[in-house]
Structures are given as structure tokens and as C-alpha cells.
Amino acid sequence: MITVAVIGGGAAGMMAAWKAASRGAAVSLFERQSRVGRKLAVTGNGRCNLTNLNAGPDSYHGTDGGFAAYALEQLGPERTRELFRSLGLLTVAEPGGRVYPLSDTAGSVVDVLRYAIQAAGVCLYDSCEVSGIQHSGDGFRVTWEGGSLEAERVIVACGGMAGERFGGTKLGYRLLESLGHRCTPLRWSLVQLRSDNPQCRSLKGVRADASVTVLRKGGVIARSAGEVQFTDYGLSGPAVFEISRAALEKPGTVVSLDLLRCVNEEELTEMLLRRAGNTPGLTLGDAFLGTVQNRIGRVLVSAAGLKSSDELKNLDEKTARRLAKLAKGFEFPVTGDMGAANAQVTVGGIRTDDFDPATMESRLCPGLFACGEVLDIDGDCGGYNLQWAWSSGSLAGASAAEV
Ligand SMILES: Cc1cc2nc3c(=O)[nH]c(=O)nc-3n(C[C@H](O)[C@H](O)[C@H](O)COP(=O)(O)OP(=O)(O)OC[C@H]3O[C@@H](n4cnc5c(N)ncnc54)[C@H](O)[C@@H]3O)c2cc1C
């Protein structure tokens, strides 16, 4: 019986441990936190967006995003849903392809995996932080404070540094570096953006449906659409997370929000002029009544350098056009992000050219495997990162169990 040590009881590690044990290996799973799947339990705002029906190689990035293709081919979104169904988890797909547990609770995903690894006979070491992996005979010695264990194969599934509050750490990079692997520069993505637009504070707490465009040196570098949340430091919300990778790649980017994507600038200008002509007694602050949230309307007026208390009836075409232009392209210069503690995924990681994409085994150190976020692969927003954890974890577990 092959002995396998899996380091990290997150999404990828639990999947790898279950897969290896189901294939007949004797598996030990190490988790530094007091329970497995702690980050998994908070994903998707507690709902766990566990995959996306559109997940394919193009949804992944890194020095070589194509490294993910083989693992995804072996276990894509539909097969992942079937696999979870076989473990007793029912799922639903929402428009746009995002898949959630039918229970709408991330804890259900953790529960089915926890019971699956238990039923498969995985030996769980929780509250146990692995501090070293050394070569030993034909295999490895895994050490932690107060103990050690020999295993023929080791799978490193320690995750990345994003989401520090839920267990994000750099330990996985250090363990793999100690065995000769190299790490790319690290940053993070799927994160809230900071902006020095002074209007952020006045809009704090407001949500809007918007088209989001990232501009750099006048050119468009990324787009998304959906919910944007205004905060005192800048911008948050799913549509902002989606473009955060591109917005943070280089300095000097600007996020432009189209807050009225159902009308064009011309139509909006006419609407504003019509209101000014038809509705006596209103002030400029009421110009956007019925089109955007009232606070957004007033902020647009002030951002255009106008006084909300002025009479709307005096609105001329030039000013109406200026207001329409602003509503269709409200700009927020990006000055930073909210850091690893708040980010959902790490950009960068252990270089994938030193691993075989068909097995997830190290080319430098036979018998050593890695999966999940610790590797230099990150996915788009919307269930893609967990899909990578399932696909790579399953492949690493199956390969490590092979006699
Ligand atoms: C708030 C938040 C929400 C998210 N929502 C979604 C979502 O809805 N959909 C989606 O696709 N992705 C989401 N993500 C991203 C997704 O959770 C991660 O990409 C995924 O969990 C990575 O899986 P992993 O197993 O590689 O790492 P992790 O899930 O981070 O697991 C790694 C585990 O290893 C343990 N560990 C680390 N070092 C050691 C050591 N030395 N010894 C023992 N144990 C160790 C850690 O404690 C941790 O439990 C979200 C992330 C965050 C932070």
C-alpha cells in the first residue's frame, strides 16, 4: 500500500486526500488550523460558488495558464457536479454558469468532503502545521512541532497567501522552495480597489448595476458588468473583483463606471433636458431622479462641479451633456487594493514548468506533488478558483496513489 502525506486540508488537499485514499493509498492529511476547509466554509459569501459551467483553460492565468488544461479536461465543471452528487451534495447552476450547493450553504460542501475523507479512511492530523519535508530513503519525512512521519509520496496543497483571515499563508511556497522549487513574484487578485476619487466617501454603502471598464493610457484593458459597491476607500462588488487583476497589473489604471448602461449618452442628455423642461420646481440634485439611486444622482451633479440646490429648469444642453457623459463614464483612478487579508486569490506561486501537468508531480523531486492555489495558476471570478482546486487536487491524489 502506497503511503501518501497531504499537507493542507483546504479544497485541493481534501479532494487529493479523498482521491488517493479511494484509490487504495494509506493517506495522512495535515491541517494547521483546528478544522479542515475553513476557507472553503466562507467562500461565495458563505454560499460557496463551487464551480462555473463555463470553466475552461481560457479562464486561468499564470506564467503558463495552459498548465491547467489537462487537469480541467480530466475533471471539468459537469463532472465536478456529478462527483459532488455522488458524495451526496446537490447543486444548482445560476444564470452565468455559477454553481452553488442547493442548500445555499458553503458548510454543506465542507461537510460532504469531511465525511468522504473519513469514510475513505484518511488519517487526519488537525491543528498540525507541517514545518519541513525532507528526503528520506525512497520517500520523504514530514515534520511538525513534536512529531514526524514517513511517506512515500507527498502532496503539497497549502493554498496561497490570499484570504489570510481564513488560513492564507506563505508556508506552502517555503516548503516547496526547500525542495528546490522556485516561486514567481506574488500579488493578489479578486480584491477591492482603492481610489482617490473624493466622491467615494459620499457614496459609501451604495450599490449600483454598472458596466466597468479598466483604462490605461487611454486604452481599454479589461471590462466587466454587474454589481458595484461604493466604499469609503474605493470600489468593491463582484464586477470590480472581476477586473481587479487587470486593474492592479500595472500602475496608472482608471476604472470607469457606466452607471446607466441601458441608455446611450444622447438619450440620457435628452432625458435630462426633458425633465428640466417638464418638471418645474425641481433642483439640479433631482436631475437623475428615477434613473440612478438618489445619492448617486446628487454625487454626479457635484462631481460635475454643479450645485445640487440650483434650479433644474435652467439646465442647458451643454451641462446636460456633461452630466450624461459623467454618468456613462464616472472615473475612479486606482491607487491600490485592500491587501492579501481581503483578497480571494493569489496571483503567482510555485512555477508550473517544474511540474508535469498530466500528473501534478514535480519534475525536480519525484514523489512530490502540488495542487491548488500554491501553484502559479489563478482563475477568473465566479467559481473558477475552486474548480482549479478540485481538478488539480483530484489529479494529484490519483497520480500519487498510483503504484
Ligand atoms: C473570502 C473568500 C471567498 C472566496 N470565494 C470563492 C468562491 O466562491 N468560488 C471560488 O471558486 N473561489 C473562491 N475563493 C478562492 C478559493 O477559496 C481558493 O482559491 C481555494 O480555497 C484554494 O484551495 P486550496 O486548497 O489550494 O487552498 P486553501 O483552501 O487555502 O487550503 C489550504 C489549507 O492548507 C492549510 N495549510 C497551509 N500551510 C500548512 C502547513 N504548513 N501545514 C498544514 N496545513 C497547512 C491551510 O490552513 C488551509 O486550510 C474565495 C477565497 C476567499 C478568501
Ligand as a Chemical Component Dictionary entry (heavy atoms), coordinates in Angstrom:
data_LIG
# 
_chem_comp.id                   LIG 
_chem_comp.type                 NON-POLYMER 
_chem_comp.pdbx_formal_charge   0 
_chem_comp.three_letter_code    LIG 
# 
loop_
_chem_comp_atom.comp_id 
_chem_comp_atom.atom_id 
_chem_comp_atom.alt_atom_id 
_chem_comp_atom.type_symbol 
_chem_comp_atom.charge 
_chem_comp_atom.model_Cartn_x 
_chem_comp_atom.model_Cartn_y 
_chem_comp_atom.model_Cartn_z 
_chem_comp_atom.pdbx_ordinal 
LIG C1  C1  C 0 -13.310 35.125 1.218  1  
LIG C2  C2  C 0 -13.037 34.209 0.031  2  
LIG C3  C3  C 0 -14.096 33.834 -0.782 3  
LIG C4  C4  C 0 -13.847 33.009 -1.904 4  
LIG N1  N1  N 0 -14.916 32.614 -2.659 5  
LIG C5  C5  C 0 -14.705 31.783 -3.711 6  
LIG C6  C6  C 0 -15.796 31.267 -4.463 7  
LIG O1  O1  O 0 -16.980 31.494 -4.135 8  
LIG N2  N2  N 0 -15.508 30.476 -5.543 9  
LIG C7  C7  C 0 -14.221 30.164 -5.899 10 
LIG O2  O2  O 0 -14.015 29.453 -6.893 11 
LIG N3  N3  N 0 -13.170 30.587 -5.155 12 
LIG C8  C8  C 0 -13.379 31.365 -4.068 13 
LIG N4  N4  N 0 -12.310 31.773 -3.314 14 
LIG C9  C9  C 0 -10.957 31.261 -3.669 15 
LIG C10 C10 C 0 -10.810 29.803 -3.159 16 
LIG O3  O3  O 0 -11.319 29.714 -1.840 17 
LIG C11 C11 C 0 -9.358  29.339 -3.177 18 
LIG O4  O4  O 0 -8.797  29.542 -4.460 19 
LIG C12 C12 C 0 -9.269  27.850 -2.810 20 
LIG O5  O5  O 0 -9.747  27.657 -1.481 21 
LIG C13 C13 C 0 -7.846  27.339 -2.912 22 
LIG O6  O6  O 0 -7.821  25.999 -2.463 23 
LIG P1  P1  P 0 -6.509  25.377 -1.836 24 
LIG O7  O7  O 0 -6.902  24.068 -1.279 25 
LIG O8  O8  O 0 -5.402  25.479 -2.794 26 
LIG O9  O9  O 0 -6.142  26.370 -0.633 27 
LIG P2  P2  P 0 -6.925  26.617 0.731  28 
LIG O10 O10 O 0 -8.369  26.397 0.561  29 
LIG O11 O11 O 0 -6.444  27.938 1.213  30 
LIG O12 O12 O 0 -6.397  25.471 1.692  31 
LIG C14 C14 C 0 -5.059  25.383 2.121  32 
LIG C15 C15 C 0 -5.042  24.772 3.502  33 
LIG O13 O13 O 0 -3.711  24.409 3.866  34 
LIG C16 C16 C 0 -3.511  24.691 5.221  35 
LIG N5  N5  N 0 -2.059  24.818 5.422  36 
LIG C17 C17 C 0 -1.222  25.748 4.893  37 
LIG N6  N6  N 0 0.057   25.501 5.249  38 
LIG C18 C18 C 0 0.021   24.389 6.021  39 
LIG C19 C19 C 0 1.037   23.644 6.706  40 
LIG N7  N7  N 0 2.324   24.006 6.662  41 
LIG N8  N8  N 0 0.674   22.557 7.427  42 
LIG C20 C20 C 0 -0.629  22.180 7.485  43 
LIG N9  N9  N 0 -1.633  22.862 6.866  44 
LIG C21 C21 C 0 -1.303  23.938 6.140  45 
LIG C22 C22 C 0 -4.294  25.996 5.415  46 
LIG O14 O14 O 0 -4.615  26.185 6.783  47 
LIG C23 C23 C 0 -5.527  25.741 4.567  48 
LIG O15 O15 O 0 -6.582  25.154 5.274  49 
LIG C24 C24 C 0 -12.533 32.584 -2.193 50 
LIG C25 C25 C 0 -11.476 32.961 -1.352 51 
LIG C26 C26 C 0 -11.719 33.762 -0.250 52 
LIG C27 C27 C 0 -10.566 34.147 0.648  53 
# 
loop_
_chem_comp_bond.comp_id 
_chem_comp_bond.atom_id_1 
_chem_comp_bond.atom_id_2 
_chem_comp_bond.value_order 
_chem_comp_bond.pdbx_ordinal 
LIG C1  C2  SING 1  
LIG C2  C3  SING 2  
LIG C2  C26 DOUB 3  
LIG C3  C4  DOUB 4  
LIG C4  N1  SING 5  
LIG C4  C24 SING 6  
LIG N1  C5  DOUB 7  
LIG C5  C6  SING 8  
LIG C5  C8  SING 9  
LIG C6  O1  DOUB 10 
LIG C6  N2  SING 11 
LIG N2  C7  SING 12 
LIG C7  O2  DOUB 13 
LIG C7  N3  SING 14 
LIG N3  C8  DOUB 15 
LIG C8  N4  SING 16 
LIG N4  C9  SING 17 
LIG N4  C24 SING 18 
LIG C9  C10 SING 19 
LIG C10 O3  SING 20 
LIG C10 C11 SING 21 
LIG C11 O4  SING 22 
LIG C11 C12 SING 23 
LIG C12 O5  SING 24 
LIG C12 C13 SING 25 
LIG C13 O6  SING 26 
LIG O6  P1  SING 27 
LIG P1  O7  DOUB 28 
LIG P1  O8  SING 29 
LIG P1  O9  SING 30 
LIG O9  P2  SING 31 
LIG P2  O10 DOUB 32 
LIG P2  O11 SING 33 
LIG P2  O12 SING 34 
LIG O12 C14 SING 35 
LIG C14 C15 SING 36 
LIG C15 O13 SING 37 
LIG C15 C23 SING 38 
LIG O13 C16 SING 39 
LIG C16 N5  SING 40 
LIG C16 C22 SING 41 
LIG N5  C17 SING 42 
LIG N5  C21 SING 43 
LIG C17 N6  DOUB 44 
LIG N6  C18 SING 45 
LIG C18 C19 SING 46 
LIG C18 C21 DOUB 47 
LIG C19 N7  SING 48 
LIG C19 N8  DOUB 49 
LIG N8  C20 SING 50 
LIG C20 N9  DOUB 51 
LIG N9  C21 SING 52 
LIG C22 O14 SING 53 
LIG C22 C23 SING 54 
LIG C23 O15 SING 55 
LIG C24 C25 DOUB 56 
LIG C25 C26 SING 57 
LIG C26 C27 SING 58 
# 
